[in-house]
Amino acid sequence: MTPSTDQLPSNSDNVIQAADEFAQRHLVPNAAQWGRGLFDRKALFEPAGDAGLLGLQVPLAWGGMALPFTDTARVLHKLAQIDFSAAMALVNSHNVAAQLAKASPHALAPLYAGNLMRGLTVACTALTEPGAGSDLGQIQTTAIRQGDGWLLNGEKTWVINAAHADAVVVYAQTQTGSGVKGIAAFWVLADSPGFERVAVTTHTALSSMGIGGFRLRNVYCDASHLVYAPGEAFVDIMAAINRARTYVAAMCCGMVFRALHDVRVYGHKRAAFGQPLEQFQGWRWQVAQAATALQAAELMVREACDRIDRGLDVQSAAAQAKLYATSVAQTQLGILLHAMGAEGFLDHYAFLRHLTAAHAASLTDGSTAMLLERVSHDLRFKPDAG
Ligand SMILES: Cc1cc2nc3c(=O)[nH]c(=O)nc-3n(C[C@H](O)[C@H](O)[C@H](O)COP(=O)(O)OP(=O)(O)OC[C@H]3O[C@@H](n4cnc5c(N)ncnc54)[C@H](O)[C@@H]3O)c2cc1C
């Protein structure tokens, strides 16, 4: 039931090294061709499982690594340097393994956590609907009591891994009009009667994210497939979303880190007007600006990671880290691409893929507007607070 831990790295540095090796062996040769429509789920998830990367935050009792969050963010930073989309696909399936271990240790985790960590089973988390994105309280997918179980109806879209997932954690409204309080979470197998995938054709830069949607028509969900009851589901998703905001911020830093590296290497060897590009002050100032912005973003990510590991409130820190890091990636990846000249458009560089990913990152796990609302809320002047 639980995977062998024989081959899993035993400490943080080993995990980071395993992530690096996985990225070099499985992401570097594939990332560009996945964008040409050749995405292969087996080539991503199973080697990631073998490398231990699908058990980062899963408790030891389930064969996971129970890593500090800081190390999880470092792993994702490494993977995103090569392919942000693939890293998002992996972490989303991984999150479901960790969630089942916590929420359903007697029913669902014994059945699925092991294969999720091996990459043999792929899962995803479905909140967004054609009519409701930021406004989660407005979701229209319903879960109605049917005997001991539930009957699910509705449609989800823009879900990472949904194009090929074996199972989905579906968030559905159990009591119309009750907003987020009535939302519960259900484990739905993709081969259930009434489950129908709906293709979402994204830009090729997002291919390895496996974005998709699905319809649920009278999908029966056994009582044991309830992951979180009404009331609990929203509380859990809010805690999970702060971690997600933080690792998305770390991954944006990873993309900029990679671009900066490529630009520095290229600026050293490429000559124009009789000298290397790096000798031109105008050119190297752009690189210095990018490096400074990256350093600030990395520090904000570190602060949010540290707060998570110490069990402190992280809502504002996570929101600010993601706001800043996505903005740095959106801005600096374009500037660094320009600093490469035409060379930056070659397929073996990630500039364009990552520029698209940076814009996608500003929508996942809370759009920029939602994060600004979060930060503004915490900034409200409270006369009695001194
Ligand atoms: C690459 C990618 C992966 C994703 N993966 C998943 C996934 O795995 N599971 C899942 O459930 N969903 C996923 N999503 C969906 C994501 O959560 C939504 O895109 C996000 O919640 C925003 O919803 P929306 O796209 O419908 O935009 P909308 O909510 O329609 O908003 C459109 C624009 O208006 C702004 N806006 C909205 N409300 C306000 C306001 N009150 N004030 C000011 N501006 C506002 C938003 O910031 C945005 O810029 C993914 C999206 C992307 C792009």
The ligand as an SDF file (V2000), in Angstrom:
LIG
                    3D

 53 58  0  0  0  0  0  0  0  0999 V2000
   -2.7740   27.9920  -15.9790 C   0  0  0  0  0  0  0  0  0  0  0  0
   -3.9700   27.9160  -15.0840 C   0  0  0  0  0  0  0  0  0  0  0  0
   -4.1300   26.8160  -14.2340 C   0  0  0  0  0  0  0  0  0  0  0  0
   -5.2720   26.7160  -13.4380 C   0  0  0  0  0  0  0  0  0  0  0  0
   -5.4540   25.6010  -12.6550 N   0  0  0  0  0  0  0  0  0  0  0  0
   -6.5950   25.4500  -11.9460 C   0  0  0  0  0  0  0  0  0  0  0  0
   -6.8570   24.2370  -11.2050 C   0  0  0  0  0  0  0  0  0  0  0  0
   -6.0270   23.3170  -11.1600 O   0  0  0  0  0  0  0  0  0  0  0  0
   -8.0340   24.1160  -10.5680 N   0  0  0  0  0  0  0  0  0  0  0  0
   -8.9770   25.0960  -10.5970 C   0  0  0  0  0  0  0  0  0  0  0  0
  -10.0250   24.9160   -9.9950 O   0  0  0  0  0  0  0  0  0  0  0  0
   -8.7710   26.2570  -11.2750 N   0  0  0  0  0  0  0  0  0  0  0  0
   -7.5980   26.4490  -11.9620 C   0  0  0  0  0  0  0  0  0  0  0  0
   -7.3780   27.5960  -12.6740 N   0  0  0  0  0  0  0  0  0  0  0  0
   -8.3830   28.6310  -12.7020 C   0  0  0  0  0  0  0  0  0  0  0  0
   -7.9890   29.8260  -11.8370 C   0  0  0  0  0  0  0  0  0  0  0  0
   -8.1740   29.4980  -10.4850 O   0  0  0  0  0  0  0  0  0  0  0  0
   -8.8510   30.9900  -12.3120 C   0  0  0  0  0  0  0  0  0  0  0  0
   -8.3360   31.3970  -13.5650 O   0  0  0  0  0  0  0  0  0  0  0  0
   -8.8430   32.1320  -11.3180 C   0  0  0  0  0  0  0  0  0  0  0  0
   -9.5730   31.7900  -10.1730 O   0  0  0  0  0  0  0  0  0  0  0  0
   -9.4740   33.3830  -11.9370 C   0  0  0  0  0  0  0  0  0  0  0  0
  -10.7350   33.0800  -12.4260 O   0  0  0  0  0  0  0  0  0  0  0  0
  -11.1330   33.4450  -13.9320 P   0  0  0  0  0  0  0  0  0  0  0  0
  -10.0350   33.0200  -14.8360 O   0  0  0  0  0  0  0  0  0  0  0  0
  -12.4880   32.8910  -14.1600 O   0  0  0  0  0  0  0  0  0  0  0  0
  -11.1620   35.0100  -13.9520 O   0  0  0  0  0  0  0  0  0  0  0  0
  -12.3260   35.9540  -13.4110 P   0  0  0  0  0  0  0  0  0  0  0  0
  -12.6790   35.5920  -12.0190 O   0  0  0  0  0  0  0  0  0  0  0  0
  -13.4240   35.9900  -14.4090 O   0  0  0  0  0  0  0  0  0  0  0  0
  -11.5750   37.3400  -13.4380 O   0  0  0  0  0  0  0  0  0  0  0  0
  -11.1760   37.9670  -14.6580 C   0  0  0  0  0  0  0  0  0  0  0  0
  -10.2820   39.1440  -14.3370 C   0  0  0  0  0  0  0  0  0  0  0  0
  -10.9820   40.0510  -13.4760 O   0  0  0  0  0  0  0  0  0  0  0  0
  -10.2790   40.2320  -12.2680 C   0  0  0  0  0  0  0  0  0  0  0  0
  -11.2360   40.3200  -11.1650 N   0  0  0  0  0  0  0  0  0  0  0  0
  -12.1110   39.3660  -10.7470 C   0  0  0  0  0  0  0  0  0  0  0  0
  -12.7990   39.8230   -9.6820 N   0  0  0  0  0  0  0  0  0  0  0  0
  -12.3520   41.0800   -9.4230 C   0  0  0  0  0  0  0  0  0  0  0  0
  -12.6490   42.0670   -8.4350 C   0  0  0  0  0  0  0  0  0  0  0  0
  -13.5430   41.8360   -7.4700 N   0  0  0  0  0  0  0  0  0  0  0  0
  -11.9990   43.2400   -8.4940 N   0  0  0  0  0  0  0  0  0  0  0  0
  -11.0870   43.5050   -9.4680 C   0  0  0  0  0  0  0  0  0  0  0  0
  -10.7410   42.6030  -10.4250 N   0  0  0  0  0  0  0  0  0  0  0  0
  -11.3650   41.4160  -10.3930 C   0  0  0  0  0  0  0  0  0  0  0  0
   -9.3760   39.0040  -12.1190 C   0  0  0  0  0  0  0  0  0  0  0  0
   -8.2140   39.2880  -11.3590 O   0  0  0  0  0  0  0  0  0  0  0  0
   -9.0180   38.7150  -13.5660 C   0  0  0  0  0  0  0  0  0  0  0  0
   -7.9560   39.5560  -13.9470 O   0  0  0  0  0  0  0  0  0  0  0  0
   -6.2400   27.7400  -13.4650 C   0  0  0  0  0  0  0  0  0  0  0  0
   -6.0460   28.8560  -14.2760 C   0  0  0  0  0  0  0  0  0  0  0  0
   -4.9320   28.9590  -15.0820 C   0  0  0  0  0  0  0  0  0  0  0  0
   -4.7560   30.1580  -15.9660 C   0  0  0  0  0  0  0  0  0  0  0  0
  1  2  1  0
  2  3  1  0
  2 52  2  0
  3  4  2  0
  4  5  1  0
  4 50  1  0
  5  6  2  0
  6  7  1  0
  6 13  1  0
  7  8  2  0
  7  9  1  0
  9 10  1  0
 10 11  2  0
 10 12  1  0
 12 13  2  0
 13 14  1  0
 14 15  1  0
 14 50  1  0
 15 16  1  0
 16 17  1  0
 16 18  1  0
 18 19  1  0
 18 20  1  0
 20 21  1  0
 20 22  1  0
 22 23  1  0
 23 24  1  0
 24 25  2  0
 24 26  1  0
 24 27  1  0
 27 28  1  0
 28 29  2  0
 28 30  1  0
 28 31  1  0
 31 32  1  0
 32 33  1  0
 33 34  1  0
 33 48  1  0
 34 35  1  0
 35 36  1  0
 35 46  1  0
 36 37  1  0
 36 45  1  0
 37 38  2  0
 38 39  1  0
 39 40  1  0
 39 45  2  0
 40 41  1  0
 40 42  2  0
 42 43  1  0
 43 44  2  0
 44 45  1  0
 46 47  1  0
 46 48  1  0
 48 49  1  0
 50 51  2  0
 51 52  1  0
 52 53  1  0
M  END
$$$$
